[in-house]
């Protein structure tokens, strides 16, 4: 892509991921369907449907 800035890779350790999930009220990672590391460093999560 011409003119686009290069993306920076960032590794996230499991402990850091779990800490951020707890901040969002996730107690068990099995609750999470998908997690996305946003450009600002925050994690967006999509939970499994509760039925």
N, CA, C and O atoms as a GROMACS GRO file, in nm:
protein
  204
    1UNK      N    1   0.085  -0.119   0.000
    1UNK     CA    2   0.000   0.000   0.000
    1UNK      C    3   0.088   0.124   0.000
    1UNK      O    4   0.165   0.147   0.094
    2UNK      N    5   0.077   0.198  -0.100
    2UNK     CA    6   0.158   0.318  -0.111
    2UNK      C    7   0.111   0.423  -0.011
    2UNK      O    8  -0.009   0.448   0.003
    3UNK      N    9   0.207   0.484   0.057
    3UNK     CA   10   0.175   0.592   0.148
    3UNK      C   11   0.130   0.548   0.287
    3UNK      O   12   0.108   0.633   0.373
    4UNK      N   13   0.115   0.420   0.310
    4UNK     CA   14   0.072   0.377   0.443
    4UNK      C   15   0.194   0.357   0.532
    4UNK      O   16   0.299   0.312   0.486
    5UNK      N   17   0.179   0.388   0.658
    5UNK     CA   18   0.288   0.374   0.754
    5UNK      C   19   0.309   0.226   0.786
    5UNK      O   20   0.212   0.150   0.790
    6UNK      N   21   0.432   0.185   0.809
    6UNK     CA   22   0.456   0.044   0.844
    6UNK      C   23   0.395   0.010   0.979
    6UNK      O   24   0.397   0.091   1.072
    7UNK      N   25   0.340  -0.109   0.989
    7UNK     CA   26   0.281  -0.153   1.116
    7UNK      C   27   0.390  -0.205   1.206
    7UNK      O   28   0.485  -0.268   1.161
    8UNK      N   29   0.376  -0.178   1.335
    8UNK     CA   30   0.473  -0.226   1.434
    8UNK      C   31   0.415  -0.350   1.500
    8UNK      O   32   0.299  -0.352   1.540
    9UNK      N   33   0.496  -0.452   1.511
    9UNK     CA   34   0.453  -0.574   1.580
    9UNK      C   35   0.478  -0.557   1.729
    9UNK      O   36   0.574  -0.494   1.771
   10UNK      N   37   0.390  -0.615   1.807
   10UNK     CA   38   0.405  -0.612   1.952
   10UNK      C   39   0.367  -0.748   2.006
   10UNK      O   40   0.259  -0.800   1.978
   11UNK      N   41   0.456  -0.806   2.082
   11UNK     CA   42   0.427  -0.933   2.146
   11UNK      C   43   0.358  -0.907   2.279
   11UNK      O   44   0.392  -0.813   2.350
   12UNK      N   45   0.263  -0.990   2.311
   12UNK     CA   46   0.186  -0.975   2.433
   12UNK      C   47   0.196  -1.106   2.509
   12UNK      O   48   0.157  -1.212   2.458
   13UNK      N   49   0.247  -1.100   2.630
   13UNK     CA   50   0.259  -1.223   2.708
   13UNK      C   51   0.123  -1.259   2.768
   13UNK      O   52   0.036  -1.172   2.781
   14UNK      N   53   0.105  -1.384   2.803
   14UNK     CA   54  -0.022  -1.432   2.855
   14UNK      C   55  -0.063  -1.357   2.981
   14UNK      O   56  -0.180  -1.326   2.999
   15UNK      N   57   0.033  -1.328   3.069
   15UNK     CA   58   0.001  -1.257   3.193
   15UNK      C   59  -0.054  -1.118   3.165
   15UNK      O   60  -0.148  -1.073   3.232
   16UNK      N   61   0.004  -1.049   3.068
   16UNK     CA   62  -0.043  -0.914   3.033
   16UNK      C   63  -0.182  -0.921   2.970
   16UNK      O   64  -0.268  -0.838   3.000
   17UNK      N   65  -0.203  -1.021   2.885
   17UNK     CA   66  -0.334  -1.039   2.824
   17UNK      C   67  -0.439  -1.065   2.932
   17UNK      O   68  -0.546  -1.003   2.931
   18UNK      N   69  -0.411  -1.157   3.023
   18UNK     CA   70  -0.507  -1.190   3.128
   18UNK      C   71  -0.535  -1.070   3.218
   18UNK      O   72  -0.649  -1.051   3.261
   19UNK      N   73  -0.435  -0.988   3.246
   19UNK     CA   74  -0.455  -0.868   3.327
   19UNK      C   75  -0.551  -0.772   3.257
   19UNK      O   76  -0.641  -0.716   3.321
   20UNK      N   77  -0.533  -0.754   3.128
   20UNK     CA   78  -0.623  -0.663   3.055
   20UNK      C   79  -0.764  -0.721   3.047
   20UNK      O   80  -0.862  -0.647   3.053
   21UNK      N   81  -0.775  -0.853   3.032
   21UNK     CA   82  -0.908  -0.914   3.029
   21UNK      C   83  -0.978  -0.898   3.164
   21UNK      O   84  -1.098  -0.870   3.169
   22UNK      N   85  -0.903  -0.916   3.274
   22UNK     CA   86  -0.963  -0.897   3.408
   22UNK      C   87  -1.013  -0.755   3.425
   22UNK      O   88  -1.118  -0.733   3.486
   23UNK      N   89  -0.940  -0.658   3.372
   23UNK     CA   90  -0.984  -0.518   3.380
   23UNK      C   91  -1.118  -0.498   3.310
   23UNK      O   92  -1.193  -0.406   3.343
   24UNK      N   93  -1.148  -0.585   3.214
   24UNK     CA   94  -1.275  -0.576   3.141
   24UNK      C   95  -1.380  -0.671   3.196
   24UNK      O   96  -1.485  -0.690   3.135
   25UNK      N   97  -1.352  -0.732   3.313
   25UNK     CA   98  -1.450  -0.816   3.378
   25UNK      C   99  -1.450  -0.961   3.335
   25UNK      O  100  -1.543  -1.035   3.367
   26UNK      N  101  -1.348  -1.005   3.263
   26UNK     CA  102  -1.339  -1.143   3.219
   26UNK      C  103  -1.265  -1.222   3.327
   26UNK      O  104  -1.151  -1.190   3.360
   27UNK      N  105  -1.330  -1.325   3.380
   27UNK     CA  106  -1.268  -1.407   3.484
   27UNK      C  107  -1.199  -1.530   3.427
   27UNK      O  108  -1.103  -1.580   3.486
   28UNK      N  109  -1.247  -1.580   3.314
   28UNK     CA  110  -1.194  -1.702   3.254
   28UNK      C  111  -1.176  -1.677   3.105
   28UNK      O  112  -1.268  -1.629   3.038
   29UNK      N  113  -1.060  -1.711   3.052
   29UNK     CA  114  -1.037  -1.683   2.910
   29UNK      C  115  -1.128  -1.764   2.819
   29UNK      O  116  -1.139  -1.733   2.700
   30UNK      N  117  -1.194  -1.868   2.872
   30UNK     CA  118  -1.290  -1.945   2.794
   30UNK      C  119  -1.413  -1.860   2.758
   30UNK      O  120  -1.488  -1.896   2.668
   31UNK      N  121  -1.433  -1.748   2.828
   31UNK     CA  122  -1.543  -1.657   2.799
   31UNK      C  123  -1.519  -1.578   2.671
   31UNK      O  124  -1.613  -1.521   2.614
   32UNK      N  125  -1.394  -1.574   2.624
   32UNK     CA  126  -1.355  -1.487   2.513
   32UNK      C  127  -1.358  -1.564   2.381
   32UNK      O  128  -1.290  -1.666   2.364
   33UNK      N  129  -1.437  -1.513   2.289
   33UNK     CA  130  -1.443  -1.570   2.154
   33UNK      C  131  -1.328  -1.519   2.070
   33UNK      O  132  -1.266  -1.595   1.995
   34UNK      N  133  -1.298  -1.389   2.082
   34UNK     CA  134  -1.188  -1.327   2.007
   34UNK      C  135  -1.136  -1.208   2.086
   34UNK      O  136  -1.211  -1.143   2.159
   35UNK      N  137  -1.007  -1.180   2.069
   35UNK     CA  138  -0.945  -1.062   2.132
   35UNK      C  139  -0.857  -0.994   2.028
   35UNK      O  140  -0.784  -1.061   1.954
   36UNK      N  141  -0.866  -0.863   2.022
   36UNK     CA  142  -0.792  -0.785   1.923
   36UNK      C  143  -0.708  -0.679   1.993
   36UNK      O  144  -0.758  -0.605   2.077
   37UNK      N  145  -0.582  -0.673   1.958
   37UNK     CA  146  -0.494  -0.569   2.008
   37UNK      C  147  -0.510  -0.447   1.919
   37UNK      O  148  -0.476  -0.450   1.801
   38UNK      N  149  -0.563  -0.341   1.975
   38UNK     CA  150  -0.589  -0.218   1.900
   38UNK      C  151  -0.463  -0.135   1.884
   38UNK      O  152  -0.364  -0.157   1.954
   39UNK      N  153  -0.466  -0.040   1.794
   39UNK     CA  154  -0.350   0.044   1.764
   39UNK      C  155  -0.304   0.122   1.886
   39UNK      O  156  -0.185   0.153   1.898
   40UNK      N  157  -0.397   0.154   1.977
   40UNK     CA  158  -0.361   0.232   2.095
   40UNK      C  159  -0.311   0.145   2.211
   40UNK      O  160  -0.281   0.196   2.319
   41UNK      N  161  -0.302   0.012   2.188
   41UNK     CA  162  -0.250  -0.078   2.290
   41UNK      C  163  -0.356  -0.146   2.375
   41UNK      O  164  -0.325  -0.238   2.450
   42UNK      N  165  -0.480  -0.103   2.364
   42UNK     CA  166  -0.590  -0.166   2.438
   42UNK      C  167  -0.636  -0.293   2.367
   42UNK      O  168  -0.610  -0.312   2.248
   43UNK      N  169  -0.702  -0.378   2.441
   43UNK     CA  170  -0.754  -0.501   2.384
   43UNK      C  171  -0.905  -0.494   2.379
   43UNK      O  172  -0.971  -0.465   2.479
   44UNK      N  173  -0.960  -0.520   2.261
   44UNK     CA  174  -1.105  -0.531   2.243
   44UNK      C  175  -1.138  -0.678   2.247
   44UNK      O  176  -1.068  -0.761   2.189
   45UNK      N  177  -1.247  -0.712   2.316
   45UNK     CA  178  -1.284  -0.853   2.325
   45UNK      C  179  -1.426  -0.875   2.274
   45UNK      O  180  -1.512  -0.787   2.282
   46UNK      N  181  -1.448  -0.994   2.222
   46UNK     CA  182  -1.580  -1.041   2.185
   46UNK      C  183  -1.602  -1.167   2.266
   46UNK      O  184  -1.525  -1.263   2.256
   47UNK      N  185  -1.708  -1.168   2.345
   47UNK     CA  186  -1.737  -1.283   2.431
   47UNK      C  187  -1.824  -1.384   2.357
   47UNK      O  188  -1.896  -1.349   2.263
   48UNK      N  189  -1.816  -1.508   2.402
   48UNK     CA  190  -1.907  -1.611   2.353
   48UNK      C  191  -2.048  -1.574   2.397
   48UNK      O  192  -2.066  -1.512   2.502
   49UNK      N  193  -2.146  -1.610   2.319
   49UNK     CA  194  -2.286  -1.586   2.356
   49UNK      C  195  -2.320  -1.667   2.480
   49UNK      O  196  -2.286  -1.785   2.490
   50UNK      N  197  -2.388  -1.604   2.575
   50UNK     CA  198  -2.436  -1.674   2.693
   50UNK      C  199  -2.577  -1.722   2.664
   50UNK      O  200  -2.667  -1.643   2.636
   51UNK      N  201  -2.593  -1.851   2.669
   51UNK     CA  202  -2.726  -1.907   2.638
   51UNK      C  203  -2.783  -1.975   2.756
   51UNK      O  204  -2.893  -2.028   2.750
   0.00000   0.00000   0.00000
